[in-house]
Amino acid sequence: MNNKMNKLNLTLSLAFIAQITFAQSSSSESSGYLFYGVVALCAVLIIWAMLSIASNLMKIEGAKHGIKEEKMGFFPTLKDFIKPIKPAFINEGSFHHLTKGYDIKLAGEAKPIVENASVSRFAIRPTDFHGMSPIPKMEVEAGADVKAGDVLFYDKKRPEIMYCAPVSGEVVEIRRGEKRSIAEVTILADKELRYKTVQAPDVNKAERSEVVSFMAANGLWPLINERPFDVVPDMATIPANIFITTFDTAPLAPDNNLVVAGKEAAFQKGLDVLSKLTSGMVHLGLDGRGKTVPSSAFSDAVGVGKHWFSGPHPAGNVGIQIHHVAPIKGHDKVWTLTVQEVITIGQMFLTGQYHADRLVALTGAELKDPKYVRTYQGASLGDLLINNLTGDNNRIVAGDVLSGTQATAEGFLSFRSDQITVLKEGNDYELFGWLLPLAPRPSISGTIPAYGGKDFKFEANTNTHGEKRAFVVSGQYEQVLPMDIYPQHLMKAIISNNIEKMEGLGITELTEEDVALCEFACTSKNPLQSLLRQGLDTLKEQL
């Protein structure tokens, strides 16, 4: 009965349309032309839609087999005709121009001069490593004398991977946290550092297993970060690729051209070592924005793939670069390192010594003298900032303002930190909030007027200008994340603990810094970085 009624309705509808068409076509010759024009336009749109869908399906299928997107499809897109202009200094490698993102311009950029910091205390924290046993096996006790490179502790679950002292001196404290967990191992440094010296293998002649064992035994293996999940990799893992970004687009981020200056040979040696560890390739992400010319240590590096990126933050994030060069697929493992970590590896293979020195950018409008200082891994924040703060109502951030962690002057640099930012504490109430923007502030919202043009630098504080609100679909995340991922849907999948949906929406391609700008833009004030870590930890437990 329902089928007969549907057929009758369809017949009556077609008859009605035919009658209207006949009436319009007989009214005048011009209306006939209009009718056929509309039909032709509809036909063209339908064919175009079918070809577009087929082209997109071809690109998706090609990506599964490692075929680059630009080599797939039926017809060229608009971006094939309007290509961005590459800076003149780019002579090799792929070029990626990203349009999504946002640059937060803050006051307090470090001056491009380097001073030696006077720091007496350094600490290594087991909590800086995801997945480590909360009570690692200690190899030293309080009062022990150590050299730079001596083993401090190791993970009981992986006893072959050693964590070493960044400086020489006396172990003055092994501070414990809840349930007797190890929070910090603190060293009072010598004025003149002493180094443990070992014989490094010849990278050109040694087997991969020999290189891996040497790195694990001498504190180099924890310098490697494995994606997904951001963990120290197992020694048996062979990564699909290794990625190093040579520039950082985060607010007030340090300039890696300064970092590598004078250490070009160590950086290249580190690349040579890493190329021994992967079945794929070592990839360098290079600064193609055209503002500055990258160091020759980066542009002239050998034995690596080179990929230039331009566009606003987060173009400098290694996760964004992985997504556009060789996305993480299935159960692939990808390793990432920073420039300073590559240099540390290179120096160990050149000298046989563990050199954990770091160039750290002291930034922020609440500093009297923003500058670069040379120190060592795990330096005391109080020593680094002594006599350099403008007031006492400040927040110290270990890292940049988007993805760094709140710290105190009694704390220490984390294992991978190369920046400290000091902001004014935003613990005051602003009348009417965003309705009356009384002071300039960075924002992607059109409700906040621009101040001083595109080069204006803000003196931001930590005030969030509101509390957590309903999780509304706004499209803001997609505006600032240059990845083929739906971050808002992913966050909702994490909240609902839908593991299959999390995987399908690409959670394994992300880490906290990749969604930090989404959190900044979020109208709902959601803690997206902690939500993402919650999802990653949940997924890891299921594997």
C-alpha positions in Angstrom: 0.0 0.0 0.0 2.8 2.4 0.9 4.6 1.6 -2.4 1.5 2.4 -4.4 1.0 5.7 -2.5 4.6 6.6 -3.1 4.3 5.9 -6.8 1.0 7.9 -7.0 2.7 10.9 -5.2 5.7 10.7 -7.6 3.4 10.6 -10.7 1.3 13.6 -9.5 4.5 15.5 -8.7 6.0 14.9 -12.1 2.7 15.9 -13.8 2.6 19.1 -11.7 6.2 19.9 -12.6 5.6 19.2 -16.3 2.5 21.4 -16.3 4.5 24.3 -14.7 7.3 23.8 -17.2 4.9 23.7 -20.2 3.1 26.8 -18.9 6.4 28.7 -18.5 7.7 27.5 -21.9 4.6 28.6 -23.8 4.4 32.0 -22.1 7.3 33.5 -24.1 10.4 32.6 -25.9 12.6 34.3 -23.3 11.2 32.1 -20.5 12.1 29.0 -22.5 15.7 30.2 -22.8 15.7 30.7 -19.0 14.4 27.2 -18.4 17.0 25.5 -20.6 19.7 27.7 -19.1 18.7 26.6 -15.6 18.7 23.0 -16.7 22.2 23.3 -18.2 23.5 25.0 -15.1 22.1 22.2 -12.9 23.7 19.6 -15.2 27.1 21.3 -14.9 26.8 21.5 -11.1 25.8 17.9 -10.8 28.8 16.7 -13.0 31.2 19.0 -11.1 29.9 17.6 -7.8 30.4 14.0 -9.0 33.9 14.7 -10.2 34.8 16.5 -7.0 33.6 13.6 -4.9 35.5 11.1 -7.1 38.6 13.3 -7.0 38.5 13.5 -3.2 38.0 9.7 -2.9 41.1 9.2 -5.1 43.2 11.5 -2.9 42.1 9.6 0.2 42.9 6.3 -1.3 46.2 7.6 -2.6 47.2 8.9 0.8 46.7 5.3 2.1 49.4 4.2 -0.3 51.7 7.1 0.3 50.9 8.9 -3.0 51.1 12.7 -2.5 47.8 14.6 -2.8 48.9 16.9 -5.7 49.4 13.8 -7.9 45.9 12.6 -7.5 42.5 13.9 -8.8 40.7 14.6 -12.1 41.3 18.3 -12.4 43.4 21.0 -10.8 42.2 23.1 -7.9 42.3 26.9 -7.4 45.4 26.6 -5.3 47.2 25.0 -8.3 46.8 28.2 -10.2 47.4 30.6 -7.3 50.6 29.3 -5.7 52.3 31.3 -2.9 55.6 32.9 -3.8 58.6 31.1 -2.3 61.4 33.1 -0.7 64.4 33.4 -3.0 66.7 31.4 -0.6 64.7 28.2 -1.1 66.6 26.1 -3.6 65.7 22.5 -2.7 63.0 20.6 -0.9 59.2 20.8 -0.8 57.3 24.0 0.1 54.1 24.2 2.1 52.2 27.4 2.6 49.7 27.1 5.5 46.9 29.7 5.8 45.2 28.5 9.0 46.5 29.7 12.3 47.2 32.8 14.2 50.3 34.7 15.4 50.1 36.0 19.0 52.5 39.0 19.1 53.6 39.7 22.7 55.9 42.2 24.2 59.1 40.9 25.9 61.0 39.2 23.1 64.5 38.1 24.0 67.3 40.3 22.7 69.5 38.3 20.2 72.5 38.3 22.5 73.7 35.3 24.6 74.9 35.5 28.2 76.2 32.8 30.5 73.8 32.2 33.4 75.0 31.8 36.9 73.1 28.7 38.1 74.0 26.6 41.1 71.3 24.0 41.2 69.9 21.6 38.6 67.3 18.9 38.7 66.1 15.9 36.6 62.4 15.0 37.1 61.0 11.5 36.3 57.6 13.1 36.0 58.8 14.8 32.7 58.6 11.4 31.0 55.1 10.0 30.1 54.6 6.5 31.2 57.7 6.2 33.5 57.3 4.2 36.7 56.6 6.7 39.5 59.4 5.1 41.5 62.4 4.6 39.2 65.4 2.7 40.4 67.9 5.1 41.9 71.6 4.6 41.1 72.8 7.4 43.5 71.9 8.6 47.0 71.9 12.0 48.5 75.4 13.2 49.1 76.8 11.3 46.1 79.4 13.0 43.8 78.6 12.7 40.1 80.1 13.7 36.8 78.0 15.0 33.9 76.9 11.9 32.1 76.8 9.6 35.2 73.6 7.5 35.6 71.1 8.9 38.1 68.2 6.4 37.7 66.4 4.1 35.3 62.9 3.0 34.7 62.3 -0.4 36.4 60.1 -1.4 33.4 63.0 -0.7 30.9 66.2 -1.0 32.9 68.4 -0.7 29.8 67.5 3.0 29.3 69.5 5.3 31.5 68.8 8.9 32.7 72.0 10.8 33.3 73.2 13.9 35.2 73.3 17.1 33.1 76.1 18.6 35.3 78.8 17.4 37.8 78.5 18.0 41.5 76.9 16.8 44.6 73.4 15.1 44.7 71.9 17.3 47.5 68.3 16.0 47.4 66.2 13.2 46.2 62.8 14.8 46.7 59.8 12.4 47.0 56.2 13.0 46.2 53.0 11.1 46.9 53.4 7.4 47.7 57.2 7.7 47.8 57.4 8.6 44.1 60.5 10.4 43.0 59.7 14.0 42.2 63.2 15.5 41.6 66.9 14.6 41.8 68.7 17.8 42.6 72.4 18.4 42.0 74.5 21.3 43.4 76.8 22.0 40.4 80.6 22.3 40.4 82.0 25.7 39.3 84.1 23.8 36.7 82.1 20.9 35.2 83.7 17.4 35.1 82.5 15.0 32.4 82.4 11.2 32.2 84.2 10.3 29.0 83.4 7.1 26.9 84.4 5.8 23.5 81.6 6.5 21.0 81.1 4.0 18.1 81.9 5.0 14.6 78.4 5.8 13.1 79.6 4.9 9.6 80.8 1.4 10.6 78.7 0.4 13.6 75.5 -1.7 13.4 72.2 -0.1 14.3 72.0 -2.2 17.5 75.4 -1.0 18.7 74.4 2.7 18.2 71.1 2.1 20.0 72.8 0.4 23.0 75.4 3.1 23.3 72.7 5.8 23.3 70.5 4.0 25.9 73.5 3.4 28.2 74.7 7.1 28.1 71.6 9.2 28.6 70.8 10.0 24.9 67.8 7.7 24.4 65.4 9.8 26.6 66.1 12.8 24.2 63.9 11.0 21.6 60.2 11.6 21.7 57.9 9.0 20.1 54.6 9.7 18.6 51.8 8.9 19.2 51.6 9.3 23.0 54.9 11.3 23.5 56.9 8.6 25.3 60.6 7.5 25.3 60.6 4.8 22.6 61.5 1.1 23.2 64.9 0.2 22.0 63.4 -2.4 19.6 61.2 0.1 17.9 62.2 1.2 14.4 60.4 4.4 13.5 58.8 5.0 10.1 60.4 8.5 10.0 62.2 11.0 12.3 61.2 14.7 12.3 63.1 17.8 13.5 61.6 21.2 13.2 64.3 23.9 13.0 62.0 26.9 13.8 59.4 27.7 16.3 56.4 30.0 15.7 55.0 30.0 19.3 54.8 33.4 21.0 58.3 34.7 21.9 59.9 31.4 21.0 63.7 31.1 20.8 65.5 31.6 17.5 67.1 28.3 16.5 69.6 30.2 14.3 71.2 31.4 17.6 70.9 27.9 19.1 72.9 26.2 16.4 75.5 29.0 15.9 79.0 27.5 16.5 77.6 23.9 16.8 77.0 23.2 13.1 79.3 20.1 13.1 77.5 18.6 16.2 74.1 19.2 14.6 75.1 17.4 11.4 76.7 14.6 13.4 73.4 14.2 15.3 71.5 13.9 12.0 73.9 11.2 10.8 73.3 9.2 14.0 69.5 9.6 13.7 69.5 8.5 10.0 71.0 5.2 11.3 67.9 4.6 13.4 65.0 4.8 11.0 63.7 2.6 8.2 62.4 5.8 6.5 64.0 9.2 6.5 65.1 12.1 8.7 63.0 15.1 7.8 63.9 18.7 8.6 61.1 21.4 8.9 62.6 24.7 7.7 61.5 28.3 8.0 60.0 29.4 4.7 58.2 32.5 6.0 60.9 34.7 4.4 61.5 36.9 7.5 65.0 35.5 8.2 67.3 33.2 6.3 67.8 29.9 8.1 71.2 29.0 9.3 73.4 27.1 6.8 73.4 24.2 9.4 69.8 23.7 8.5 69.6 24.6 4.8 72.8 22.8 3.8 72.3 19.7 6.0 73.0 16.5 4.1 71.3 13.1 4.3 67.9 14.5 5.2 64.6 15.5 3.6 64.0 19.2 3.6 60.5 20.7 3.8 59.9 24.5 4.0 56.9 25.8 5.8 55.3 29.3 5.8 52.3 30.7 7.5 51.2 31.7 11.0 51.6 29.7 14.2 51.4 26.6 14.4 53.4 26.2 11.2 56.6 25.6 13.3 55.0 22.7 15.3 56.6 19.4 14.4 53.2 17.7 14.5 51.8 20.1 11.8 54.9 19.3 9.7 54.4 15.6 10.1 50.8 15.9 9.0 51.8 17.6 5.8 54.8 15.5 4.9 54.2 11.9 6.1 51.2 11.6 8.3 51.1 8.9 11.0 49.2 5.9 9.7 47.9 2.9 11.5 50.4 1.6 14.0 53.3 3.6 12.7 55.8 5.1 15.1 57.4 8.5 14.4 60.2 10.1 16.4 60.7 13.8 17.0 63.6 15.8 18.5 64.4 19.5 18.9 67.5 21.2 17.5 69.2 21.2 20.9 68.6 17.5 21.4 70.1 16.7 18.1 73.2 18.8 19.0 73.5 16.9 22.3 73.5 13.6 20.5 76.1 14.9 17.9 78.4 16.2 20.6 78.3 12.8 22.4 79.4 11.0 19.3 82.1 13.6 18.6 83.6 14.0 22.1 82.4 10.9 24.0 80.9 13.3 26.6 77.3 14.1 27.6 76.9 17.8 27.0 73.4 18.8 28.2 73.9 22.6 27.7 70.9 24.6 26.7 70.3 28.0 25.2 67.2 29.3 27.1 65.1 32.4 26.0 64.0 34.5 29.0 60.9 36.3 27.7 57.9 38.3 28.7 56.9 41.9 29.4 57.4 41.4 33.1 61.1 40.9 32.8 63.5 43.9 33.1 65.9 42.4 30.6 64.5 39.7 28.2 67.5 37.8 26.8 69.1 34.5 26.0 71.2 32.6 28.5 73.4 29.6 28.2 72.8 27.0 30.9 72.2 23.3 31.3 69.2 20.9 31.4 67.0 21.3 34.5 68.4 24.6 35.6 66.9 26.4 38.6 64.2 28.9 37.6 65.0 31.1 40.5 68.7 31.4 39.5 67.8 32.1 35.9 65.4 34.9 36.8 67.2 36.5 39.8 66.9 40.3 39.9 65.1 40.3 36.5 61.4 40.5 37.6 59.5 43.8 37.5 57.0 43.0 40.3 55.7 40.3 42.6 52.3 39.6 41.0 53.6 37.5 38.1 53.2 34.1 36.7 56.2 32.1 35.6 55.6 29.8 32.7 58.1 27.1 31.8 57.8 27.2 28.0 55.6 29.5 25.8 52.3 31.0 26.9 50.2 28.5 24.9 51.7 25.1 25.8 54.0 25.8 28.7 53.4 24.8 32.3 53.0 27.0 35.3 56.0 27.0 37.6 57.5 28.9 40.6 60.9 30.4 41.3 61.6 27.3 43.4 61.1 25.0 40.4 63.4 23.8 37.6 63.4 23.7 33.8 61.7 20.6 32.5 63.8 18.1 30.5 62.9 19.6 27.1 62.3 23.3 28.0 64.2 26.0 26.2 62.1 29.0 27.2 60.7 30.8 30.2 57.9 33.4 29.9 56.9 35.8 32.7 53.4 37.3 32.5 51.4 39.6 34.8 49.0 37.5 36.9 45.4 38.2 35.7 43.7 37.8 39.1 41.7 41.1 38.8 38.1 41.4 37.7 37.4 43.4 34.6 34.0 45.2 34.5 31.8 43.9 31.7 34.6 41.8 30.3 34.6 41.6 26.5 31.7 44.0 26.2 34.0 46.8 27.1 37.5 45.9 26.1 39.3 48.4 28.3 42.8 47.2 27.5 44.4 45.8 24.3 44.6 42.0 24.3 45.4 39.4 21.6 42.3 37.7 20.3 41.1 36.1 17.1 37.6 37.5 17.7 36.3 40.4 15.7 34.7 41.8 18.9 38.1 42.9 20.1 39.4 45.9 17.9 42.9 45.9 16.5 45.4 48.1 18.2 48.4 49.8 16.6 48.3 47.8 13.4 49.6 44.3 12.6 53.0 44.9 14.3 51.5 45.9 17.7 52.8 43.8 20.6 50.5 43.1 23.5 51.3 43.0 27.2 49.0 40.1 27.9 48.1 38.7 31.3 46.7 35.4 32.5 43.1 36.5 32.8 40.8 34.2 30.8 38.0 36.8 30.8 35.3 34.4 31.8 34.6 30.9 33.1 34.0 27.6 31.5 30.8 27.6 29.3 28.7 25.2 27.3 30.7 23.3 24.6 29.2 25.0 21.5 30.1 24.3 17.9 31.7 27.5 16.7 34.2 26.5 14.0 36.9 28.4 15.8 39.2 25.3 16.2 39.2 24.6 12.5 40.2 28.2 11.7 43.5 27.9 13.6 44.5 24.2 13.1 46.0 23.5 9.7 45.3 19.8 9.7 42.6 17.6 8.1 41.2 16.9 11.5 37.9 17.9 13.1 39.2 18.9 16.6 35.8 19.8 18.1 34.3 16.4 17.2 37.5 14.8 18.5 37.2 16.6 21.9 33.6 15.5 22.3 34.7 11.9 21.5 37.3 12.1 24.3 34.8 13.5 26.7 32.4 10.6 25.9 35.2 8.1 26.1 34.5 6.8 22.6 37.9 5.2 21.8 37.0 4.1 18.2 35.8 7.5 17.3 39.0 9.1 18.8 41.2 6.9 16.6 39.0 7.6 13.5 39.2 11.4 14.1 43.0 11.4 14.2 44.0 11.6 17.9 47.3 9.8 17.2 48.5 12.7 15.1 48.1 15.3 17.9 49.9 16.3 21.0 49.2 19.2 23.4 51.0 21.9 21.6 49.0 21.2 18.4 45.7 22.1 20.0 47.1 24.9 22.3 46.0 27.6 19.8 42.5 26.0 19.7 42.4 26.3 23.4 43.3 30.0 23.2 40.6 30.6 20.7 37.9 28.5 22.5 34.8 30.5 23.3 33.8 27.7 25.7 37.0 27.9 27.7 37.6 24.2 27.5 41.0 22.8 28.7 41.7 21.2 25.4 45.3 20.2 26.1 44.5 18.3 29.2 41.5 16.7 27.4 43.8 15.6 24.6 46.3 14.1 27.1 43.4 12.3 28.8 42.3 10.8 25.5 45.9 9.7 24.6 46.4 8.1 27.9 43.1 6.2 27.6 43.9 5.0 24.1 47.4 3.9 25.2 45.9 1.8 28.0 43.8 -0.1 25.4 46.8 -1.0 23.2 
